[in-house]
Every structure is written in C-alpha cells, then in structure tokens.
Amino acid sequence: MTPLFIGLILLALLALVVVGASTRRRDTNSAIGQLSGETVKRDRSPVTVGADSDTADTGSAVTGTAVEAAARANPAGSVVPQVEQPPVVYVPPDPETIGVNRRQFLNRAIIGAFGFALLAFGGAVLAQLWPRPQEGFGAKLNVGRVPDIKASIQAAGGFFYYPEGRMWLTEYPATALAKAPGSYSFYPQVEEGLQAGVVALFQTCPHLGCRVPECQTSQWFECPCHGSQYNQVGEKKGGPAPRGMDRFPMSVTAAGELIVDTGAVIDGPPIGVNTTGQEAEGPNCLSNSGGH
Ligand code: FES
C-alpha cells in the first residue's frame, strides 16, 4: 500500500467525520419544535374564550385538554365558541429574526473554518505524498561520472551550469575538506560530493531569488540584482544575502556517478563561513556590490 493511497484513505475518513457531524446537527434541529415545559403548562391551564366586553359576556374557561377530549367525542361539531375577532393588524417581521441568527452564523462559521482547515491539511498531506518527478528539476539527477563533470567545469572556466537541475557545479578543493565538517551543518548530506571534489549549488540567490551568474574575472558568483557575492563554492563574501548559496544533497554511486537530489534544497552556510579562503582572483563584475 503506497503512502499516497494511505493519505487518500485518511482524507476520506476525515471527510466522513465532517459529513457525520453536519448530519447530526441537522437531526438535532428537528427537536427545536418540541413544546417547552412552560408551553405545556399553559396548554393545560384554563383559557377564557368567547369573552365580549360589549355584551358583558365573561366567556367560558376551557383547557386545551378539554378541547381535545371534546373534539374526539364529537368530531363533526365545534367545541370552541365561535367568536368574531377583529382582523389582526399586519406587522412586518423583524429582518434580524427571519435572517441568519447568531447561532446559525456561528455554526456555519465553525463548520466553514473546520472545512477550510481540513482542506489545507489534505493539501499538505497530498503535497508530501505526491510522487516526486523522475526527471528534470525536483528529481534525483544523475549528472554523470565525476571525472567528466570536473572536465566540464574546467572547460567552462570554473563554473559548469546544468540547466535540468537549475544548478551550478563547481569544484570543491581538497584543501578545504578538513574545515567542511565543522563549518557545514548539512555536511552529511553533501559529504560524498565534497569528498569527490564537487559541489552542486542552487542557481537562485538566497536574498530575493534572482538567478546568480558567475563572474569569470573574480571567479566568484555575483548577483546583479542587489550585489550579493559568493565564492566559488557558494560561501557568502558580500552584499545583502542572509547566507551563502543554497545547495543540493549529493551522493556518488559505486560506478562513480554523481547523483544530485534537486527535490531537497539545503539552506546555504551562514555568513562568515569560509572553508576555502578564496579571495577574488581578478576584478569583480559588480563595482557597486555590498548593499541594496
Ligand atoms: S537577489 Fe541576489 S542580491 Fe538580491
């Protein structure tokens, strides 16, 4: 049984609970028409009918129970004196009375809020359980054999762009490996790639989301939007970005192929992390870097 199937069953059960609760509320509404104790008491007490102030007729006192008994004994006859009544003056109903009252409003608001929360929860569950793409961005991509990747990086001047994964691949220097475990909280997720000498960086700037291009002269990444700068392995060097470039988990197969999981973006290292010590190797591409 797949996780998606289990999630759908859970959603169906929750929907049944909501439907059951609303049905029960409708059942309860049917009891609203029952007579209250006060009404029953008044029904049993005598009521004077047929009184007429013009003729000084004081009428006769009858009870509801007596009227019912007389009606059963003589179904065809009238048991209540027929009295001429003046027409009742029409009084328009209070709009608030015939509209949605407070109890109805609260009931609907609670059910609506619960339904909305259920939908949001269901959406989140489905989003978690939905099968991940098998190819393209969001999938685990086999980028190729590590030596071939390194050759591509060097042929591209130090920065190899891999569009299917929306990522940059650069070399991770062996001299920096000793610092990486203590500097990267996410080290276990990238360890195999770093040990193989590569790093897979998400192309999106962690400041406000621009695509970060490489700068061939400085051998850094330099964001044209607000001037954030990162060294060749994505550690922040300047500008308003809150951290280094985000990156992806990496693993290396027994055949030496690099697998990059583009469905799990890792936050970049904090400001100040500098495992490679790489300074700008030439003029920066952005002269006004360092702020908004
Ligand atoms: S989006 Fe890159 S520095 Fe602002």
py3Dmol code that shows the C-alpha trace and the ligand (Angstrom):
import py3Dmol

protein = """\
ATOM      1  CA  MET A   1       0.000   0.000   0.000  1.00  0.00           C
ATOM      2  CA  THR A   2       1.624   3.253  -1.105  1.00  0.00           C
ATOM      3  CA  PRO A   3       1.879   6.333   1.146  1.00  0.00           C
ATOM      4  CA  LEU A   4      -0.317   8.225  -1.343  1.00  0.00           C
ATOM      5  CA  PHE A   5      -3.052   5.593  -1.030  1.00  0.00           C
ATOM      6  CA  ILE A   6      -2.852   5.755   2.782  1.00  0.00           C
ATOM      7  CA  GLY A   7      -3.114   9.537   2.628  1.00  0.00           C
ATOM      8  CA  LEU A   8      -6.210   9.366   0.422  1.00  0.00           C
ATOM      9  CA  ILE A   9      -7.847   6.919   2.879  1.00  0.00           C
ATOM     10  CA  LEU A  10      -7.108   9.316   5.770  1.00  0.00           C
ATOM     11  CA  LEU A  11      -8.634  12.191   3.837  1.00  0.00           C
ATOM     12  CA  ALA A  12     -11.756  10.159   3.070  1.00  0.00           C
ATOM     13  CA  LEU A  13     -12.147   9.289   6.777  1.00  0.00           C
ATOM     14  CA  LEU A  14     -11.820  12.948   7.777  1.00  0.00           C
ATOM     15  CA  ALA A  15     -14.417  13.910   5.165  1.00  0.00           C
ATOM     16  CA  LEU A  16     -16.787  11.290   6.629  1.00  0.00           C
ATOM     17  CA  VAL A  17     -16.322  12.792  10.096  1.00  0.00           C
ATOM     18  CA  VAL A  18     -17.262  16.249   8.781  1.00  0.00           C
ATOM     19  CA  VAL A  19     -20.320  14.949   6.927  1.00  0.00           C
ATOM     20  CA  GLY A  20     -21.395  12.950  10.003  1.00  0.00           C
ATOM     21  CA  ALA A  21     -21.079  15.986  12.259  1.00  0.00           C
ATOM     22  CA  SER A  22     -23.183  18.172   9.957  1.00  0.00           C
ATOM     23  CA  THR A  23     -25.845  15.435   9.604  1.00  0.00           C
ATOM     24  CA  ARG A  24     -26.073  15.086  13.369  1.00  0.00           C
ATOM     25  CA  ARG A  25     -26.566  18.827  13.670  1.00  0.00           C
ATOM     26  CA  ARG A  26     -29.471  18.662  11.225  1.00  0.00           C
ATOM     27  CA  ASP A  27     -31.009  15.834  13.306  1.00  0.00           C
ATOM     28  CA  THR A  28     -30.762  17.981  16.381  1.00  0.00           C
ATOM     29  CA  ASN A  29     -32.606  20.764  14.613  1.00  0.00           C
ATOM     30  CA  SER A  30     -35.702  18.544  14.395  1.00  0.00           C
ATOM     31  CA  ALA A  31     -36.057  18.753  18.168  1.00  0.00           C
ATOM     32  CA  ILE A  32     -36.465  22.501  18.121  1.00  0.00           C
ATOM     33  CA  GLY A  33     -40.217  22.099  17.530  1.00  0.00           C
ATOM     34  CA  GLN A  34     -40.847  20.256  20.811  1.00  0.00           C
ATOM     35  CA  LEU A  35     -43.012  22.045  23.327  1.00  0.00           C
ATOM     36  CA  SER A  36     -41.237  23.590  26.251  1.00  0.00           C
ATOM     37  CA  GLY A  37     -42.343  22.875  29.814  1.00  0.00           C
ATOM     38  CA  GLU A  38     -43.833  26.365  30.060  1.00  0.00           C
ATOM     39  CA  THR A  39     -45.884  25.838  26.900  1.00  0.00           C
ATOM     40  CA  VAL A  40     -47.200  22.503  28.114  1.00  0.00           C
ATOM     41  CA  LYS A  41     -48.158  24.093  31.434  1.00  0.00           C
ATOM     42  CA  ARG A  42     -50.011  26.922  29.733  1.00  0.00           C
ATOM     43  CA  ASP A  43     -51.752  24.464  27.422  1.00  0.00           C
ATOM     44  CA  ARG A  44     -53.163  22.621  30.457  1.00  0.00           C
ATOM     45  CA  SER A  45     -54.302  25.763  32.258  1.00  0.00           C
ATOM     46  CA  PRO A  46     -57.823  27.068  31.552  1.00  0.00           C
ATOM     47  CA  VAL A  47     -58.167  29.765  28.935  1.00  0.00           C
ATOM     48  CA  THR A  48     -61.182  32.058  28.740  1.00  0.00           C
ATOM     49  CA  VAL A  49     -62.692  32.114  25.282  1.00  0.00           C
ATOM     50  CA  GLY A  50     -65.731  33.968  23.953  1.00  0.00           C
ATOM     51  CA  ALA A  51     -65.452  36.988  26.314  1.00  0.00           C
ATOM     52  CA  ASP A  52     -67.119  40.116  24.915  1.00  0.00           C
ATOM     53  CA  SER A  53     -66.794  43.447  26.724  1.00  0.00           C
ATOM     54  CA  ASP A  54     -69.703  44.947  24.728  1.00  0.00           C
ATOM     55  CA  THR A  55     -72.194  42.356  25.954  1.00  0.00           C
ATOM     56  CA  ALA A  56     -70.540  41.796  29.352  1.00  0.00           C
ATOM     57  CA  ASP A  57     -70.199  38.165  28.346  1.00  0.00           C
ATOM     58  CA  THR A  58     -67.379  36.774  30.506  1.00  0.00           C
ATOM     59  CA  GLY A  59     -66.952  33.771  28.174  1.00  0.00           C
ATOM     60  CA  SER A  60     -66.099  30.299  29.369  1.00  0.00           C
ATOM     61  CA  ALA A  61     -62.874  28.830  30.745  1.00  0.00           C
ATOM     62  CA  VAL A  62     -61.641  25.800  28.850  1.00  0.00           C
ATOM     63  CA  THR A  63     -58.361  23.926  28.781  1.00  0.00           C
ATOM     64  CA  GLY A  64     -56.563  22.546  25.775  1.00  0.00           C
ATOM     65  CA  THR A  65     -57.022  19.025  27.156  1.00  0.00           C
ATOM     66  CA  ALA A  66     -60.780  19.602  27.458  1.00  0.00           C
ATOM     67  CA  VAL A  67     -60.958  20.876  23.887  1.00  0.00           C
ATOM     68  CA  GLU A  68     -59.095  17.809  22.602  1.00  0.00           C
ATOM     69  CA  ALA A  69     -61.384  15.441  24.553  1.00  0.00           C
ATOM     70  CA  ALA A  70     -64.493  17.162  23.235  1.00  0.00           C
ATOM     71  CA  ALA A  71     -63.153  17.022  19.671  1.00  0.00           C
ATOM     72  CA  ARG A  72     -62.589  13.273  19.973  1.00  0.00           C
ATOM     73  CA  ALA A  73     -66.108  12.776  21.357  1.00  0.00           C
ATOM     74  CA  ASN A  74     -67.762  14.863  18.662  1.00  0.00           C
ATOM     75  CA  PRO A  75     -65.518  15.044  15.611  1.00  0.00           C
ATOM     76  CA  ALA A  76     -68.129  16.815  13.468  1.00  0.00           C
ATOM     77  CA  GLY A  77     -69.104  19.533  15.922  1.00  0.00           C
ATOM     78  CA  SER A  78     -67.418  22.656  17.139  1.00  0.00           C
ATOM     79  CA  VAL A  79     -66.261  22.580  20.725  1.00  0.00           C
ATOM     80  CA  VAL A  80     -64.949  26.108  20.885  1.00  0.00           C
ATOM     81  CA  PRO A  81     -67.321  29.027  20.856  1.00  0.00           C
ATOM     82  CA  GLN A  82     -67.034  30.912  17.587  1.00  0.00           C
ATOM     83  CA  VAL A  83     -66.124  34.485  18.362  1.00  0.00           C
ATOM     84  CA  GLU A  84     -65.902  37.288  15.865  1.00  0.00           C
ATOM     85  CA  GLN A  85     -62.356  38.577  16.037  1.00  0.00           C
ATOM     86  CA  PRO A  86     -61.185  41.844  14.505  1.00  0.00           C
ATOM     87  CA  PRO A  87     -58.570  41.337  11.806  1.00  0.00           C
ATOM     88  CA  VAL A  88     -55.069  41.252  13.164  1.00  0.00           C
ATOM     89  CA  VAL A  89     -53.001  44.199  12.108  1.00  0.00           C
ATOM     90  CA  TYR A  90     -50.111  43.078   9.954  1.00  0.00           C
ATOM     91  CA  VAL A  91     -46.744  43.770  11.490  1.00  0.00           C
ATOM     92  CA  PRO A  92     -43.793  43.173   9.181  1.00  0.00           C
ATOM     93  CA  PRO A  93     -41.372  40.642  10.638  1.00  0.00           C
ATOM     94  CA  ASP A  94     -38.114  41.797  12.067  1.00  0.00           C
ATOM     95  CA  PRO A  95     -35.457  41.245   9.367  1.00  0.00           C
ATOM     96  CA  GLU A  96     -32.998  40.108  12.042  1.00  0.00           C
ATOM     97  CA  THR A  97     -35.488  37.476  13.201  1.00  0.00           C
ATOM     98  CA  ILE A  98     -36.079  35.990   9.761  1.00  0.00           C
ATOM     99  CA  GLY A  99     -32.405  36.345   8.732  1.00  0.00           C
ATOM    100  CA  VAL A 100     -29.466  34.268   9.884  1.00  0.00           C
ATOM    101  CA  ASN A 101     -29.366  34.376  13.649  1.00  0.00           C
ATOM    102  CA  ARG A 102     -26.227  34.361  15.714  1.00  0.00           C
ATOM    103  CA  ARG A 103     -26.320  30.644  16.445  1.00  0.00           C
ATOM    104  CA  GLN A 104     -26.690  29.779  12.770  1.00  0.00           C
ATOM    105  CA  PHE A 105     -23.906  32.176  11.880  1.00  0.00           C
ATOM    106  CA  LEU A 106     -21.560  30.663  14.470  1.00  0.00           C
ATOM    107  CA  ASN A 107     -22.422  27.117  13.404  1.00  0.00           C
ATOM    108  CA  ARG A 108     -21.727  27.916   9.780  1.00  0.00           C
ATOM    109  CA  ALA A 109     -18.537  29.778  10.646  1.00  0.00           C
ATOM    110  CA  ILE A 110     -17.242  26.848  12.716  1.00  0.00           C
ATOM    111  CA  ILE A 111     -18.081  24.296  10.025  1.00  0.00           C
ATOM    112  CA  GLY A 112     -16.576  26.549   7.353  1.00  0.00           C
ATOM    113  CA  ALA A 113     -13.371  27.055   9.338  1.00  0.00           C
ATOM    114  CA  PHE A 114     -13.106  23.340  10.046  1.00  0.00           C
ATOM    115  CA  GLY A 115     -13.655  22.528   6.383  1.00  0.00           C
ATOM    116  CA  PHE A 116     -11.013  25.024   5.346  1.00  0.00           C
ATOM    117  CA  ALA A 117      -8.539  23.590   7.841  1.00  0.00           C
ATOM    118  CA  LEU A 118      -9.324  20.090   6.599  1.00  0.00           C
ATOM    119  CA  LEU A 119      -8.706  21.145   3.005  1.00  0.00           C
ATOM    120  CA  ALA A 120      -5.418  22.805   3.926  1.00  0.00           C
ATOM    121  CA  PHE A 121      -4.326  19.721   5.865  1.00  0.00           C
ATOM    122  CA  GLY A 122      -5.337  17.450   2.999  1.00  0.00           C
ATOM    123  CA  GLY A 123      -3.433  19.589   0.530  1.00  0.00           C
ATOM    124  CA  ALA A 124      -0.323  19.481   2.691  1.00  0.00           C
ATOM    125  CA  VAL A 125      -0.576  15.689   3.084  1.00  0.00           C
ATOM    126  CA  LEU A 126      -1.019  15.199  -0.646  1.00  0.00           C
ATOM    127  CA  ALA A 127       1.856  17.546  -1.407  1.00  0.00           C
ATOM    128  CA  GLN A 128       4.070  15.450   0.871  1.00  0.00           C
ATOM    129  CA  LEU A 129       2.933  12.132  -0.529  1.00  0.00           C
ATOM    130  CA  TRP A 130       2.687  13.097  -4.190  1.00  0.00           C
ATOM    131  CA  PRO A 131       5.182  11.136  -6.245  1.00  0.00           C
ATOM    132  CA  ARG A 132       8.265  13.147  -6.946  1.00  0.00           C
ATOM    133  CA  PRO A 133       9.232  13.707 -10.573  1.00  0.00           C
ATOM    134  CA  GLN A 134      11.506  11.102 -12.025  1.00  0.00           C
ATOM    135  CA  GLU A 135      13.362  13.514 -14.240  1.00  0.00           C
ATOM    136  CA  GLY A 136      14.098  17.219 -14.516  1.00  0.00           C
ATOM    137  CA  PHE A 137      14.172  19.686 -11.633  1.00  0.00           C
ATOM    138  CA  GLY A 138      12.817  18.116  -8.438  1.00  0.00           C
ATOM    139  CA  ALA A 139      14.155  14.651  -9.224  1.00  0.00           C
ATOM    140  CA  LYS A 140      17.348  12.893  -8.254  1.00  0.00           C
ATOM    141  CA  LEU A 141      19.509  13.613 -11.265  1.00  0.00           C
ATOM    142  CA  ASN A 142      22.393  11.504 -12.445  1.00  0.00           C
ATOM    143  CA  VAL A 143      24.745  14.246 -13.585  1.00  0.00           C
ATOM    144  CA  GLY A 144      27.386  11.856 -14.885  1.00  0.00           C
ATOM    145  CA  ARG A 145      30.759  10.480 -13.876  1.00  0.00           C
ATOM    146  CA  VAL A 146      32.748  12.716 -11.549  1.00  0.00           C
ATOM    147  CA  PRO A 147      35.834  12.961 -13.809  1.00  0.00           C
ATOM    148  CA  ASP A 148      33.607  14.017 -16.721  1.00  0.00           C
ATOM    149  CA  ILE A 149      31.922  16.644 -14.519  1.00  0.00           C
ATOM    150  CA  LYS A 150      35.254  18.065 -13.445  1.00  0.00           C
ATOM    151  CA  ALA A 151      36.358  18.231 -17.064  1.00  0.00           C
ATOM    152  CA  SER A 152      33.174  20.109 -17.943  1.00  0.00           C
ATOM    153  CA  ILE A 153      33.747  22.545 -15.056  1.00  0.00           C
ATOM    154  CA  GLN A 154      37.275  23.286 -16.196  1.00  0.00           C
ATOM    155  CA  ALA A 155      36.218  23.614 -19.823  1.00  0.00           C
ATOM    156  CA  ALA A 156      33.575  26.163 -18.766  1.00  0.00           C
ATOM    157  CA  GLY A 157      36.084  28.326 -16.873  1.00  0.00           C
ATOM    158  CA  GLY A 158      35.342  27.014 -13.384  1.00  0.00           C
ATOM    159  CA  PHE A 159      31.526  27.111 -13.453  1.00  0.00           C
ATOM    160  CA  PHE A 160      29.501  24.386 -15.162  1.00  0.00           C
ATOM    161  CA  TYR A 161      25.812  25.250 -15.495  1.00  0.00           C
ATOM    162  CA  TYR A 162      23.433  22.257 -15.504  1.00  0.00           C
ATOM    163  CA  PRO A 163      20.033  23.591 -16.678  1.00  0.00           C
ATOM    164  CA  GLU A 164      17.961  20.436 -15.972  1.00  0.00           C
ATOM    165  CA  GLY A 165      18.807  20.829 -12.283  1.00  0.00           C
ATOM    166  CA  ARG A 166      18.852  24.661 -12.227  1.00  0.00           C
ATOM    167  CA  MET A 167      22.262  24.378 -10.638  1.00  0.00           C
ATOM    168  CA  TRP A 168      25.868  25.318 -10.880  1.00  0.00           C
ATOM    169  CA  LEU A 169      28.524  22.665 -10.477  1.00  0.00           C
ATOM    170  CA  THR A 170      31.934  23.806  -9.273  1.00  0.00           C
ATOM    171  CA  GLU A 171      34.986  22.111  -7.865  1.00  0.00           C
ATOM    172  CA  TYR A 172      35.459  21.784  -4.130  1.00  0.00           C
ATOM    173  CA  PRO A 173      39.173  21.999  -3.277  1.00  0.00           C
ATOM    174  CA  ALA A 174      40.655  19.095  -1.388  1.00  0.00           C
ATOM    175  CA  THR A 175      42.480  21.584   0.874  1.00  0.00           C
ATOM    176  CA  ALA A 176      39.111  22.762   2.262  1.00  0.00           C
ATOM    177  CA  LEU A 177      37.810  19.314   3.163  1.00  0.00           C
ATOM    178  CA  ALA A 178      39.203  19.425   6.700  1.00  0.00           C
ATOM    179  CA  LYS A 179      37.107  22.507   7.530  1.00  0.00           C
ATOM    180  CA  ALA A 180      33.877  21.377   5.900  1.00  0.00           C
ATOM    181  CA  PRO A 181      32.501  19.022   8.602  1.00  0.00           C
ATOM    182  CA  GLY A 182      32.827  21.680  11.315  1.00  0.00           C
ATOM    183  CA  SER A 183      31.522  24.521   9.127  1.00  0.00           C
ATOM    184  CA  TYR A 184      28.601  22.905   7.316  1.00  0.00           C
ATOM    185  CA  SER A 185      25.705  21.714   9.480  1.00  0.00           C
ATOM    186  CA  PHE A 186      24.470  19.881   6.384  1.00  0.00           C
ATOM    187  CA  TYR A 187      27.792  18.158   5.788  1.00  0.00           C
ATOM    188  CA  PRO A 188      26.411  14.575   5.924  1.00  0.00           C
ATOM    189  CA  GLN A 189      24.066  15.418   3.031  1.00  0.00           C
ATOM    190  CA  VAL A 190      26.846  16.655   0.779  1.00  0.00           C
ATOM    191  CA  GLU A 191      29.773  14.648   2.082  1.00  0.00           C
ATOM    192  CA  GLU A 192      30.094  12.217  -0.828  1.00  0.00           C
ATOM    193  CA  GLY A 193      30.075  15.018  -3.389  1.00  0.00           C
ATOM    194  CA  LEU A 194      32.614  17.127  -1.489  1.00  0.00           C
ATOM    195  CA  GLN A 195      34.868  14.120  -1.000  1.00  0.00           C
ATOM    196  CA  ALA A 196      34.674  13.588  -4.775  1.00  0.00           C
ATOM    197  CA  GLY A 197      35.636  17.248  -5.243  1.00  0.00           C
ATOM    198  CA  VAL A 198      32.418  18.853  -6.494  1.00  0.00           C
ATOM    199  CA  VAL A 199      29.607  20.995  -5.122  1.00  0.00           C
ATOM    200  CA  ALA A 200      26.079  21.445  -6.569  1.00  0.00           C
ATOM    201  CA  LEU A 201      24.709  24.960  -5.964  1.00  0.00           C
ATOM    202  CA  PHE A 202      21.110  26.097  -6.498  1.00  0.00           C
ATOM    203  CA  GLN A 203      21.097  28.895  -9.062  1.00  0.00           C
ATOM    204  CA  THR A 204      18.637  31.068  -7.085  1.00  0.00           C
ATOM    205  CA  CYS A 205      20.028  33.845  -4.907  1.00  0.00           C
ATOM    206  CA  PRO A 206      19.007  33.385  -1.257  1.00  0.00           C
ATOM    207  CA  HIS A 207      18.437  37.136  -0.965  1.00  0.00           C
ATOM    208  CA  LEU A 208      15.405  37.761  -3.179  1.00  0.00           C
ATOM    209  CA  GLY A 209      15.525  34.969  -5.703  1.00  0.00           C
ATOM    210  CA  CYS A 210      17.402  36.278  -8.749  1.00  0.00           C
ATOM    211  CA  ARG A 211      19.390  33.820 -10.811  1.00  0.00           C
ATOM    212  CA  VAL A 212      23.024  34.217  -9.804  1.00  0.00           C
ATOM    213  CA  PRO A 213      25.553  34.260 -12.652  1.00  0.00           C
ATOM    214  CA  GLU A 214      29.234  33.504 -12.391  1.00  0.00           C
ATOM    215  CA  CYS A 215      31.898  36.173 -12.765  1.00  0.00           C
ATOM    216  CA  GLN A 216      34.799  34.817 -14.768  1.00  0.00           C
ATOM    217  CA  THR A 217      37.224  37.544 -13.755  1.00  0.00           C
ATOM    218  CA  SER A 218      36.768  37.279  -9.980  1.00  0.00           C
ATOM    219  CA  GLN A 219      35.902  33.559 -10.103  1.00  0.00           C
ATOM    220  CA  TRP A 220      33.015  34.306  -7.761  1.00  0.00           C
ATOM    221  CA  PHE A 221      29.273  34.300  -8.155  1.00  0.00           C
ATOM    222  CA  GLU A 222      27.947  37.870  -8.280  1.00  0.00           C
ATOM    223  CA  CYS A 223      24.239  38.625  -8.181  1.00  0.00           C
ATOM    224  CA  PRO A 224      23.259  41.548 -10.439  1.00  0.00           C
ATOM    225  CA  CYS A 225      20.051  42.333  -8.534  1.00  0.00           C
ATOM    226  CA  HIS A 226      21.444  43.717  -5.280  1.00  0.00           C
ATOM    227  CA  GLY A 227      25.112  42.851  -5.431  1.00  0.00           C
ATOM    228  CA  SER A 228      25.468  39.774  -3.253  1.00  0.00           C
ATOM    229  CA  GLN A 229      28.700  37.908  -3.858  1.00  0.00           C
ATOM    230  CA  TYR A 230      29.700  34.332  -3.148  1.00  0.00           C
ATOM    231  CA  ASN A 231      32.951  32.477  -3.619  1.00  0.00           C
ATOM    232  CA  GLN A 232      33.268  29.563  -5.998  1.00  0.00           C
ATOM    233  CA  VAL A 233      31.704  27.091  -3.546  1.00  0.00           C
ATOM    234  CA  GLY A 234      28.800  29.397  -2.708  1.00  0.00           C
ATOM    235  CA  GLU A 235      30.003  30.873   0.593  1.00  0.00           C
ATOM    236  CA  LYS A 236      28.893  34.455   1.063  1.00  0.00           C
ATOM    237  CA  LYS A 237      31.502  37.176   0.521  1.00  0.00           C
ATOM    238  CA  GLY A 238      29.414  40.363   0.428  1.00  0.00           C
ATOM    239  CA  GLY A 239      26.058  42.041  -0.185  1.00  0.00           C
ATOM    240  CA  PRO A 240      22.648  41.753   1.481  1.00  0.00           C
ATOM    241  CA  ALA A 241      22.112  37.986   1.163  1.00  0.00           C
ATOM    242  CA  PRO A 242      21.285  36.354   4.524  1.00  0.00           C
ATOM    243  CA  ARG A 243      23.528  33.307   3.904  1.00  0.00           C
ATOM    244  CA  GLY A 244      25.609  31.506   1.333  1.00  0.00           C
ATOM    245  CA  MET A 245      24.101  29.982  -1.795  1.00  0.00           C
ATOM    246  CA  ASP A 246      21.653  27.160  -1.251  1.00  0.00           C
ATOM    247  CA  ARG A 247      22.683  23.735  -2.491  1.00  0.00           C
ATOM    248  CA  PHE A 248      21.576  20.163  -3.061  1.00  0.00           C
ATOM    249  CA  PRO A 249      22.355  16.832  -1.394  1.00  0.00           C
ATOM    250  CA  MET A 250      24.874  14.771  -3.331  1.00  0.00           C
ATOM    251  CA  SER A 251      25.818  11.132  -3.454  1.00  0.00           C
ATOM    252  CA  VAL A 252      28.208   9.135  -5.591  1.00  0.00           C
ATOM    253  CA  THR A 253      27.341   5.697  -6.952  1.00  0.00           C
ATOM    254  CA  ALA A 254      29.663   2.716  -6.972  1.00  0.00           C
ATOM    255  CA  ALA A 255      30.237   3.482 -10.652  1.00  0.00           C
ATOM    256  CA  GLY A 256      31.488   6.968  -9.737  1.00  0.00           C
ATOM    257  CA  GLU A 257      28.412   8.839 -10.968  1.00  0.00           C
ATOM    258  CA  LEU A 258      27.241  11.955  -9.141  1.00  0.00           C
ATOM    259  CA  ILE A 259      23.591  11.918  -8.046  1.00  0.00           C
ATOM    260  CA  VAL A 260      22.144  15.321  -7.128  1.00  0.00           C
ATOM    261  CA  ASP A 261      18.782  15.438  -5.313  1.00  0.00           C
ATOM    262  CA  THR A 262      17.184  18.612  -6.700  1.00  0.00           C
ATOM    263  CA  GLY A 263      13.994  17.928  -4.726  1.00  0.00           C
ATOM    264  CA  ALA A 264      15.651  18.867  -1.410  1.00  0.00           C
ATOM    265  CA  VAL A 265      17.172  22.356  -1.369  1.00  0.00           C
ATOM    266  CA  ILE A 266      19.558  22.874   1.561  1.00  0.00           C
ATOM    267  CA  ASP A 267      19.981  26.362   3.048  1.00  0.00           C
ATOM    268  CA  GLY A 268      23.424  27.755   2.339  1.00  0.00           C
ATOM    269  CA  PRO A 269      26.093  28.115   5.048  1.00  0.00           C
ATOM    270  CA  PRO A 270      25.787  31.058   7.479  1.00  0.00           C
ATOM    271  CA  ILE A 271      27.526  34.373   6.897  1.00  0.00           C
ATOM    272  CA  GLY A 272      31.162  34.106   7.899  1.00  0.00           C
ATOM    273  CA  VAL A 273      31.678  30.511   6.798  1.00  0.00           C
ATOM    274  CA  ASN A 274      34.743  30.468   4.543  1.00  0.00           C
ATOM    275  CA  THR A 275      36.153  26.998   4.159  1.00  0.00           C
ATOM    276  CA  THR A 276      38.174  27.690   1.013  1.00  0.00           C
ATOM    277  CA  GLY A 277      39.562  31.145   1.824  1.00  0.00           C
ATOM    278  CA  GLN A 278      39.188  32.048  -1.849  1.00  0.00           C
ATOM    279  CA  GLU A 279      39.548  35.772  -2.481  1.00  0.00           C
ATOM    280  CA  ALA A 280      38.558  37.484  -5.738  1.00  0.00           C
ATOM    281  CA  GLU A 281      41.016  36.300  -8.393  1.00  0.00           C
ATOM    282  CA  GLY A 282      40.524  39.409 -10.546  1.00  0.00           C
ATOM    283  CA  PRO A 283      38.199  42.408 -10.990  1.00  0.00           C
ATOM    284  CA  ASN A 284      34.674  41.933  -9.696  1.00  0.00           C
ATOM    285  CA  CYS A 285      31.881  42.039 -12.242  1.00  0.00           C
ATOM    286  CA  LEU A 286      29.845  44.310  -9.937  1.00  0.00           C
ATOM    287  CA  SER A 287      31.521  47.529  -8.927  1.00  0.00           C
ATOM    288  CA  ASN A 288      28.726  48.652  -6.566  1.00  0.00           C
ATOM    289  CA  SER A 289      28.415  45.423  -4.640  1.00  0.00           C
ATOM    290  CA  GLY A 290      27.877  45.271  -0.935  1.00  0.00           C
ATOM    291  CA  GLY A 291      24.346  46.576  -0.451  1.00  0.00           C
ATOM    292  CA  HIS A 292      20.961  47.450  -1.931  1.00  0.00           C
TER     293      HIS A 292
END
"""
ligand_1 = """\
4
FES
S 18.500 38.812 -5.238
Fe 20.619 38.486 -5.275
S 21.372 40.077 -4.088
Fe 19.252 40.408 -4.034
"""
view = py3Dmol.view(width=600, height=400)
view.addModel(protein, "pdb")
view.setStyle({"model": 0}, {"cartoon": {"style": "trace"}})
view.addModel(ligand_1, "xyz")
view.setStyle({"model": 1}, {"stick": {}})
view.zoomTo()
view.show()
